[in-house]
Amino acid sequence: MTGMLVSKVFMSAFGAEMRDVMQRLDLVPDVFHLPDEAHARLPAADCEHIEVA
């Protein structure tokens, strides 16, 4: 699976279109978002899995 880092704003604006494209391409990505807290970080395992940002 492809790990994708996208913002919550992007998903709210373009999530439906992204899901349509992914479905047509027969892809099931793992979607990651940055934590809401300003100084929080993604776990290292998540970062290693992200291929598209």
PQR file of N, CA, C, O and H, with PARSE charges and radii, in Angstrom:
ATOM      1  N   MET A   1       0.830  -1.185   0.000 -0.4000 1.5000
ATOM      2  CA  MET A   1       0.000   0.000   0.000 -0.0000 2.0000
ATOM      3  C   MET A   1       0.873   1.245   0.000  0.5500 1.7000
ATOM      4  O   MET A   1       1.977   1.255   0.545 -0.5500 1.4000
ATOM      5  N   THR A   2       0.368   2.259  -0.604 -0.4000 1.5000
ATOM      6  CA  THR A   2       1.057   3.536  -0.649 -0.0000 2.0000
ATOM      7  C   THR A   2       0.630   4.390   0.528  0.5500 1.7000
ATOM      8  O   THR A   2      -0.563   4.563   0.780 -0.5500 1.4000
ATOM      9  H   THR A   2      -0.529   2.250  -1.047  0.4000 1.0000
ATOM     10  N   GLY A   3       1.601   4.919   1.242 -0.4000 1.5000
ATOM     11  CA  GLY A   3       1.307   5.848   2.322 -0.0000 2.0000
ATOM     12  C   GLY A   3       1.300   7.261   1.773  0.5500 1.7000
ATOM     13  O   GLY A   3       2.238   7.671   1.089 -0.5500 1.4000
ATOM     14  H   GLY A   3       2.569   4.778   1.037  0.4000 1.0000
ATOM     15  N   MET A   4       0.244   8.010   2.071 -0.4000 1.5000
ATOM     16  CA  MET A   4       0.104   9.375   1.576 -0.0000 2.0000
ATOM     17  C   MET A   4      -0.064  10.331   2.752  0.5500 1.7000
ATOM     18  O   MET A   4      -0.899  10.107   3.628 -0.5500 1.4000
ATOM     19  H   MET A   4      -0.518   7.678   2.627  0.4000 1.0000
ATOM     20  N   LEU A   5       0.728  11.391   2.765 -0.4000 1.5000
ATOM     21  CA  LEU A   5       0.597  12.434   3.769 -0.0000 2.0000
ATOM     22  C   LEU A   5      -0.130  13.602   3.118  0.5500 1.7000
ATOM     23  O   LEU A   5       0.408  14.255   2.224 -0.5500 1.4000
ATOM     24  H   LEU A   5       1.406  11.573   2.053  0.4000 1.0000
ATOM     25  N   VAL A   6      -1.340  13.861   3.563 -0.4000 1.5000
ATOM     26  CA  VAL A   6      -2.126  14.978   3.035 -0.0000 2.0000
ATOM     27  C   VAL A   6      -2.754  15.725   4.211  0.5500 1.7000
ATOM     28  O   VAL A   6      -2.995  15.159   5.278 -0.5500 1.4000
ATOM     29  H   VAL A   6      -1.778  13.331   4.289  0.4000 1.0000
ATOM     30  N   SER A   7      -3.006  16.992   3.984 -0.4000 1.5000
ATOM     31  CA  SER A   7      -3.605  17.791   5.050 -0.0000 2.0000
ATOM     32  C   SER A   7      -5.096  17.499   5.171  0.5500 1.7000
ATOM     33  O   SER A   7      -5.731  17.021   4.231 -0.5500 1.4000
ATOM     34  H   SER A   7      -2.811  17.451   3.118  0.4000 1.0000
ATOM     35  N   LYS A   8      -5.625  17.790   6.320 -0.4000 1.5000
ATOM     36  CA  LYS A   8      -7.065  17.633   6.533 -0.0000 2.0000
ATOM     37  C   LYS A   8      -7.836  18.619   5.662  0.5500 1.7000
ATOM     38  O   LYS A   8      -8.947  18.322   5.225 -0.5500 1.4000
ATOM     39  H   LYS A   8      -5.109  18.178   7.083  0.4000 1.0000
ATOM     40  N   VAL A   9      -7.255  19.786   5.408 -0.4000 1.5000
ATOM     41  CA  VAL A   9      -7.889  20.773   4.531 -0.0000 2.0000
ATOM     42  C   VAL A   9      -7.965  20.225   3.107  0.5500 1.7000
ATOM     43  O   VAL A   9      -8.990  20.368   2.440 -0.5500 1.4000
ATOM     44  H   VAL A   9      -6.352  20.027   5.763  0.4000 1.0000
ATOM     45  N   PHE A  10      -6.886  19.601   2.641 -0.4000 1.5000
ATOM     46  CA  PHE A  10      -6.883  18.987   1.311 -0.0000 2.0000
ATOM     47  C   PHE A  10      -7.963  17.923   1.219  0.5500 1.7000
ATOM     48  O   PHE A  10      -8.716  17.877   0.246 -0.5500 1.4000
ATOM     49  H   PHE A  10      -6.054  19.485   3.182  0.4000 1.0000
ATOM     50  N   MET A  11      -8.038  17.066   2.234 -0.4000 1.5000
ATOM     51  CA  MET A  11      -9.033  15.991   2.209 -0.0000 2.0000
ATOM     52  C   MET A  11     -10.448  16.536   2.199  0.5500 1.7000
ATOM     53  O   MET A  11     -11.315  15.983   1.523 -0.5500 1.4000
ATOM     54  H   MET A  11      -7.426  17.103   3.025  0.4000 1.0000
ATOM     55  N   SER A  12     -10.699  17.603   2.932 -0.4000 1.5000
ATOM     56  CA  SER A  12     -12.048  18.159   2.945 -0.0000 2.0000
ATOM     57  C   SER A  12     -12.386  18.783   1.594  0.5500 1.7000
ATOM     58  O   SER A  12     -13.543  18.764   1.176 -0.5500 1.4000
ATOM     59  H   SER A  12      -9.994  18.052   3.482  0.4000 1.0000
ATOM     60  N   ALA A  13     -11.392  19.332   0.912 -0.4000 1.5000
ATOM     61  CA  ALA A  13     -11.640  19.970  -0.378 -0.0000 2.0000
ATOM     62  C   ALA A  13     -11.619  18.985  -1.546  0.5500 1.7000
ATOM     63  O   ALA A  13     -12.417  19.108  -2.475 -0.5500 1.4000
ATOM     64  H   ALA A  13     -10.451  19.348   1.252  0.4000 1.0000
ATOM     65  N   PHE A  14     -10.707  18.008  -1.505 -0.4000 1.5000
ATOM     66  CA  PHE A  14     -10.488  17.142  -2.655 -0.0000 2.0000
ATOM     67  C   PHE A  14     -10.586  15.650  -2.346  0.5500 1.7000
ATOM     68  O   PHE A  14     -10.273  14.821  -3.201 -0.5500 1.4000
ATOM     69  H   PHE A  14     -10.058  17.908  -0.751  0.4000 1.0000
ATOM     70  N   GLY A  15     -11.012  15.301  -1.146 -0.4000 1.5000
ATOM     71  CA  GLY A  15     -11.054  13.893  -0.752 -0.0000 2.0000
ATOM     72  C   GLY A  15     -11.911  13.024  -1.646  0.5500 1.7000
ATOM     73  O   GLY A  15     -11.521  11.904  -1.974 -0.5500 1.4000
ATOM     74  H   GLY A  15     -11.266  15.974  -0.451  0.4000 1.0000
ATOM     75  N   ALA A  16     -13.069  13.516  -2.045 -0.4000 1.5000
ATOM     76  CA  ALA A  16     -13.956  12.723  -2.906 -0.0000 2.0000
ATOM     77  C   ALA A  16     -13.298  12.452  -4.252  0.5500 1.7000
ATOM     78  O   ALA A  16     -13.356  11.332  -4.761 -0.5500 1.4000
ATOM     79  H   ALA A  16     -13.386  14.427  -1.779  0.4000 1.0000
ATOM     80  N   GLU A  17     -12.674  13.473  -4.829 -0.4000 1.5000
ATOM     81  CA  GLU A  17     -11.989  13.292  -6.108 -0.0000 2.0000
ATOM     82  C   GLU A  17     -10.814  12.338  -5.967  0.5500 1.7000
ATOM     83  O   GLU A  17     -10.578  11.498  -6.835 -0.5500 1.4000
ATOM     84  H   GLU A  17     -12.627  14.383  -4.416  0.4000 1.0000
ATOM     85  N   MET A  18     -10.073  12.472  -4.863 -0.4000 1.5000
ATOM     86  CA  MET A  18      -8.941  11.583  -4.640 -0.0000 2.0000
ATOM     87  C   MET A  18      -9.409  10.137  -4.507  0.5500 1.7000
ATOM     88  O   MET A  18      -8.796   9.231  -5.072 -0.5500 1.4000
ATOM     89  H   MET A  18     -10.264  13.154  -4.158  0.4000 1.0000
ATOM     90  N   ARG A  19     -10.488   9.918  -3.767 -0.4000 1.5000
ATOM     91  CA  ARG A  19     -11.015   8.559  -3.621 -0.0000 2.0000
ATOM     92  C   ARG A  19     -11.469   7.990  -4.961  0.5500 1.7000
ATOM     93  O   ARG A  19     -11.259   6.807  -5.231 -0.5500 1.4000
ATOM     94  H   ARG A  19     -10.987  10.654  -3.308  0.4000 1.0000
ATOM     95  N   ASP A  20     -12.092   8.822  -5.807 -0.4000 1.5000
ATOM     96  CA  ASP A  20     -12.514   8.363  -7.134 -0.0000 2.0000
ATOM     97  C   ASP A  20     -11.322   7.930  -7.973  0.5500 1.7000
ATOM     98  O   ASP A  20     -11.360   6.881  -8.615 -0.5500 1.4000
ATOM     99  H   ASP A  20     -12.262   9.783  -5.587  0.4000 1.0000
ATOM    100  N   VAL A  21     -10.273   8.727  -7.972 -0.4000 1.5000
ATOM    101  CA  VAL A  21      -9.072   8.385  -8.742 -0.0000 2.0000
ATOM    102  C   VAL A  21      -8.444   7.113  -8.203  0.5500 1.7000
ATOM    103  O   VAL A  21      -8.073   6.227  -8.973 -0.5500 1.4000
ATOM    104  H   VAL A  21     -10.242   9.579  -7.450  0.4000 1.0000
ATOM    105  N   MET A  22      -8.322   7.017  -6.892 -0.4000 1.5000
ATOM    106  CA  MET A  22      -7.721   5.824  -6.298 -0.0000 2.0000
ATOM    107  C   MET A  22      -8.529   4.570  -6.632  0.5500 1.7000
ATOM    108  O   MET A  22      -7.957   3.508  -6.879 -0.5500 1.4000
ATOM    109  H   MET A  22      -8.623   7.736  -6.266  0.4000 1.0000
ATOM    110  N   GLN A  23      -9.845   4.692  -6.640 -0.4000 1.5000
ATOM    111  CA  GLN A  23     -10.691   3.553  -6.964 -0.0000 2.0000
ATOM    112  C   GLN A  23     -10.491   3.137  -8.424  0.5500 1.7000
ATOM    113  O   GLN A  23     -10.402   1.946  -8.723 -0.5500 1.4000
ATOM    114  H   GLN A  23     -10.310   5.555  -6.439  0.4000 1.0000
ATOM    115  N   ARG A  24     -10.421   4.116  -9.331 -0.4000 1.5000
ATOM    116  CA  ARG A  24     -10.200   3.795 -10.750 -0.0000 2.0000
ATOM    117  C   ARG A  24      -8.851   3.137 -10.978  0.5500 1.7000
ATOM    118  O   ARG A  24      -8.707   2.294 -11.864 -0.5500 1.4000
ATOM    119  H   ARG A  24     -10.493   5.083  -9.088  0.4000 1.0000
ATOM    120  N   LEU A  25      -7.856   3.524 -10.175 -0.4000 1.5000
ATOM    121  CA  LEU A  25      -6.520   2.942 -10.298 -0.0000 2.0000
ATOM    122  C   LEU A  25      -6.355   1.672  -9.473  0.5500 1.7000
ATOM    123  O   LEU A  25      -5.290   1.055  -9.477 -0.5500 1.4000
ATOM    124  H   LEU A  25      -7.973   4.209  -9.456  0.4000 1.0000
ATOM    125  N   ASP A  26      -7.406   1.288  -8.773 -0.4000 1.5000
ATOM    126  CA  ASP A  26      -7.396   0.108  -7.909 -0.0000 2.0000
ATOM    127  C   ASP A  26      -6.313   0.211  -6.832  0.5500 1.7000
ATOM    128  O   ASP A  26      -5.606  -0.757  -6.549 -0.5500 1.4000
ATOM    129  H   ASP A  26      -8.272   1.789  -8.770  0.4000 1.0000
ATOM    130  N   LEU A  27      -6.198   1.394  -6.244 -0.4000 1.5000
ATOM    131  CA  LEU A  27      -5.255   1.643  -5.163 -0.0000 2.0000
ATOM    132  C   LEU A  27      -6.012   1.856  -3.861  0.5500 1.7000
ATOM    133  O   LEU A  27      -7.093   2.444  -3.840 -0.5500 1.4000
ATOM    134  H   LEU A  27      -6.772   2.180  -6.474  0.4000 1.0000
ATOM    135  N   VAL A  28      -5.431   1.372  -2.790 -0.4000 1.5000
ATOM    136  CA  VAL A  28      -5.999   1.584  -1.460 -0.0000 2.0000
ATOM    137  C   VAL A  28      -4.890   2.181  -0.597  0.5500 1.7000
ATOM    138  O   VAL A  28      -4.170   1.451   0.085 -0.5500 1.4000
ATOM    139  H   VAL A  28      -4.553   0.894  -2.807  0.4000 1.0000
ATOM    140  N   PRO A  29      -4.753   3.503  -0.625 -0.5600 1.5000
ATOM    141  CA  PRO A  29      -3.653   4.122   0.124  0.2800 2.0000
ATOM    142  C   PRO A  29      -3.946   4.196   1.618  0.5500 1.7000
ATOM    143  O   PRO A  29      -5.099   4.219   2.051 -0.5500 1.4000
ATOM    144  N   ASP A  30      -2.868   4.231   2.387 -0.4000 1.5000
ATOM    145  CA  ASP A  30      -2.969   4.574   3.804 -0.0000 2.0000
ATOM    146  C   ASP A  30      -2.781   6.079   3.857  0.5500 1.7000
ATOM    147  O   ASP A  30      -1.722   6.581   3.479 -0.5500 1.4000
ATOM    148  H   ASP A  30      -1.932   4.212   2.036  0.4000 1.0000
ATOM    149  N   VAL A  31      -3.785   6.806   4.316 -0.4000 1.5000
ATOM    150  CA  VAL A  31      -3.725   8.263   4.366 -0.0000 2.0000
ATOM    151  C   VAL A  31      -3.328   8.696   5.772  0.5500 1.7000
ATOM    152  O   VAL A  31      -3.921   8.268   6.762 -0.5500 1.4000
ATOM    153  H   VAL A  31      -4.645   6.399   4.623  0.4000 1.0000
ATOM    154  N   PHE A  32      -2.312   9.555   5.840 -0.4000 1.5000
ATOM    155  CA  PHE A  32      -1.819  10.082   7.100 -0.0000 2.0000
ATOM    156  C   PHE A  32      -2.021  11.590   7.118  0.5500 1.7000
ATOM    157  O   PHE A  32      -1.943  12.249   6.081 -0.5500 1.4000
ATOM    158  H   PHE A  32      -1.830   9.903   5.037  0.4000 1.0000
ATOM    159  N   HIS A  33      -2.279  12.124   8.292 -0.4000 1.5000
ATOM    160  CA  HIS A  33      -2.399  13.558   8.508 -0.0000 2.0000
ATOM    161  C   HIS A  33      -1.421  13.944   9.608  0.5500 1.7000
ATOM    162  O   HIS A  33      -1.123  13.151  10.500 -0.5500 1.4000
ATOM    163  H   HIS A  33      -2.342  11.589   9.134  0.4000 1.0000
ATOM    164  N   LEU A  34      -0.927  15.175   9.529 -0.4000 1.5000
ATOM    165  CA  LEU A  34      -0.097  15.665  10.618 -0.0000 2.0000
ATOM    166  C   LEU A  34      -0.954  15.803  11.872  0.5500 1.7000
ATOM    167  O   LEU A  34      -2.144  16.103  11.778 -0.5500 1.4000
ATOM    168  H   LEU A  34      -1.169  15.820   8.804  0.4000 1.0000
ATOM    169  N   PRO A  35      -0.367  15.590  13.030 -0.5600 1.5000
ATOM    170  CA  PRO A  35      -1.113  15.757  14.276  0.2800 2.0000
ATOM    171  C   PRO A  35      -1.621  17.197  14.423  0.5500 1.7000
ATOM    172  O   PRO A  35      -1.018  18.133  13.898 -0.5500 1.4000
ATOM    173  N   ASP A  36      -2.719  17.358  15.132 -0.4000 1.5000
ATOM    174  CA  ASP A  36      -3.290  18.688  15.346 -0.0000 2.0000
ATOM    175  C   ASP A  36      -2.408  19.572  16.223  0.5500 1.7000
ATOM    176  O   ASP A  36      -2.369  20.789  16.039 -0.5500 1.4000
ATOM    177  H   ASP A  36      -3.209  16.598  15.559  0.4000 1.0000
ATOM    178  N   GLU A  37      -1.717  18.977  17.152 -0.4000 1.5000
ATOM    179  CA  GLU A  37      -0.870  19.750  18.058 -0.0000 2.0000
ATOM    180  C   GLU A  37       0.372  20.235  17.311  0.5500 1.7000
ATOM    181  O   GLU A  37       1.017  19.465  16.599 -0.5500 1.4000
ATOM    182  H   GLU A  37      -1.749  17.989  17.301  0.4000 1.0000
ATOM    183  N   ALA A  38       0.700  21.511  17.479 -0.4000 1.5000
ATOM    184  CA  ALA A  38       1.774  22.143  16.702 -0.0000 2.0000
ATOM    185  C   ALA A  38       3.131  21.458  16.854  0.5500 1.7000
ATOM    186  O   ALA A  38       3.886  21.365  15.887 -0.5500 1.4000
ATOM    187  H   ALA A  38       0.176  22.136  18.058  0.4000 1.0000
ATOM    188  N   HIS A  39       3.443  20.983  18.043 -0.4000 1.5000
ATOM    189  CA  HIS A  39       4.767  20.395  18.272 -0.0000 2.0000
ATOM    190  C   HIS A  39       4.761  18.871  18.235  0.5500 1.7000
ATOM    191  O   HIS A  39       5.793  18.244  18.477 -0.5500 1.4000
ATOM    192  H   HIS A  39       2.830  21.058  18.829  0.4000 1.0000
ATOM    193  N   ALA A  40       3.627  18.275  17.939 -0.4000 1.5000
ATOM    194  CA  ALA A  40       3.543  16.814  17.869 -0.0000 2.0000
ATOM    195  C   ALA A  40       4.165  16.329  16.567  0.5500 1.7000
ATOM    196  O   ALA A  40       4.223  17.060  15.578 -0.5500 1.4000
ATOM    197  H   ALA A  40       2.789  18.784  17.742  0.4000 1.0000
ATOM    198  N   ARG A  41       4.619  15.110  16.585 -0.4000 1.5000
ATOM    199  CA  ARG A  41       5.247  14.523  15.401 -0.0000 2.0000
ATOM    200  C   ARG A  41       4.590  13.185  15.078  0.5500 1.7000
ATOM    201  O   ARG A  41       4.011  12.526  15.942 -0.5500 1.4000
ATOM    202  H   ARG A  41       4.572  14.516  17.388  0.4000 1.0000
ATOM    203  N   LEU A  42       4.697  12.809  13.819 -0.4000 1.5000
ATOM    204  CA  LEU A  42       4.226  11.485  13.414 -0.0000 2.0000
ATOM    205  C   LEU A  42       5.193  10.436  13.944  0.5500 1.7000
ATOM    206  O   LEU A  42       6.394  10.694  14.029 -0.5500 1.4000
ATOM    207  H   LEU A  42       5.167  13.344  13.117  0.4000 1.0000
ATOM    208  N   PRO A  43       4.697   9.275  14.298 -0.5600 1.5000
ATOM    209  CA  PRO A  43       5.601   8.198  14.716  0.2800 2.0000
ATOM    210  C   PRO A  43       6.545   7.819  13.567  0.5500 1.7000
ATOM    211  O   PRO A  43       6.178   7.934  12.397 -0.5500 1.4000
ATOM    212  N   ALA A  44       7.738   7.375  13.896 -0.4000 1.5000
ATOM    213  CA  ALA A  44       8.731   7.005  12.889 -0.0000 2.0000
ATOM    214  C   ALA A  44       8.195   5.940  11.935  0.5500 1.7000
ATOM    215  O   ALA A  44       8.476   5.987  10.737 -0.5500 1.4000
ATOM    216  H   ALA A  44       8.036   7.281  14.846  0.4000 1.0000
ATOM    217  N   ALA A  45       7.431   4.987  12.449 -0.4000 1.5000
ATOM    218  CA  ALA A  45       6.881   3.933  11.591 -0.0000 2.0000
ATOM    219  C   ALA A  45       5.954   4.512  10.523  0.5500 1.7000
ATOM    220  O   ALA A  45       5.953   4.043   9.384 -0.5500 1.4000
ATOM    221  H   ALA A  45       7.202   4.949  13.422  0.4000 1.0000
ATOM    222  N   ASP A  46       5.170   5.522  10.880 -0.4000 1.5000
ATOM    223  CA  ASP A  46       4.297   6.180   9.899 -0.0000 2.0000
ATOM    224  C   ASP A  46       5.137   6.906   8.857  0.5500 1.7000
ATOM    225  O   ASP A  46       4.860   6.817   7.661 -0.5500 1.4000
ATOM    226  H   ASP A  46       5.171   5.902  11.804  0.4000 1.0000
ATOM    227  N   CYS A  47       6.162   7.625   9.308 -0.4000 1.5000
ATOM    228  CA  CYS A  47       7.016   8.372   8.375 -0.0000 2.0000
ATOM    229  C   CYS A  47       7.694   7.442   7.377  0.5500 1.7000
ATOM    230  O   CYS A  47       7.835   7.796   6.206 -0.5500 1.4000
ATOM    231  H   CYS A  47       6.386   7.698  10.279  0.4000 1.0000
ATOM    232  N   GLU A  48       8.112   6.272   7.812 -0.4000 1.5000
ATOM    233  CA  GLU A  48       8.757   5.313   6.919 -0.0000 2.0000
ATOM    234  C   GLU A  48       7.784   4.774   5.881  0.5500 1.7000
ATOM    235  O   GLU A  48       8.206   4.351   4.804 -0.5500 1.4000
ATOM    236  H   GLU A  48       7.997   5.984   8.763  0.4000 1.0000
ATOM    237  N   HIS A  49       6.511   4.782   6.180 -0.4000 1.5000
ATOM    238  CA  HIS A  49       5.498   4.233   5.288 -0.0000 2.0000
ATOM    239  C   HIS A  49       5.021   5.247   4.239  0.5500 1.7000
ATOM    240  O   HIS A  49       4.469   4.859   3.209 -0.5500 1.4000
ATOM    241  H   HIS A  49       6.168   5.125   7.055  0.4000 1.0000
ATOM    242  N   ILE A  50       5.229   6.525   4.496 -0.4000 1.5000
ATOM    243  CA  ILE A  50       4.737   7.586   3.597 -0.0000 2.0000
ATOM    244  C   ILE A  50       5.617   7.636   2.351  0.5500 1.7000
ATOM    245  O   ILE A  50       6.840   7.755   2.433 -0.5500 1.4000
ATOM    246  H   ILE A  50       5.677   6.840   5.332  0.4000 1.0000
ATOM    247  N   GLU A  51       4.955   7.541   1.191 -0.4000 1.5000
ATOM    248  CA  GLU A  51       5.648   7.602  -0.095 -0.0000 2.0000
ATOM    249  C   GLU A  51       5.259   8.843  -0.896  0.5500 1.7000
ATOM    250  O   GLU A  51       6.002   9.263  -1.784 -0.5500 1.4000
ATOM    251  H   GLU A  51       3.961   7.444   1.124  0.4000 1.0000
ATOM    252  N   VAL A  52       4.115   9.426  -0.594 -0.4000 1.5000
ATOM    253  CA  VAL A  52       3.600  10.580  -1.332 -0.0000 2.0000
ATOM    254  C   VAL A  52       3.190  11.643  -0.329  0.5500 1.7000
ATOM    255  O   VAL A  52       2.522  11.351   0.663 -0.5500 1.4000
ATOM    256  H   VAL A  52       3.512   9.085   0.127  0.4000 1.0000
ATOM    257  N   ALA A  53       3.592  12.875  -0.593 -0.4000 1.5000
ATOM    258  CA  ALA A  53       3.201  13.968   0.302 -0.0000 2.0000
ATOM    259  C   ALA A  53       2.737  15.161  -0.539  0.5500 1.7000
ATOM    260  O   ALA A  53       2.361  16.196   0.013 -0.5500 1.4000
ATOM    261  H   ALA A  53       4.134  13.112  -1.399  0.4000 1.0000
TER
END
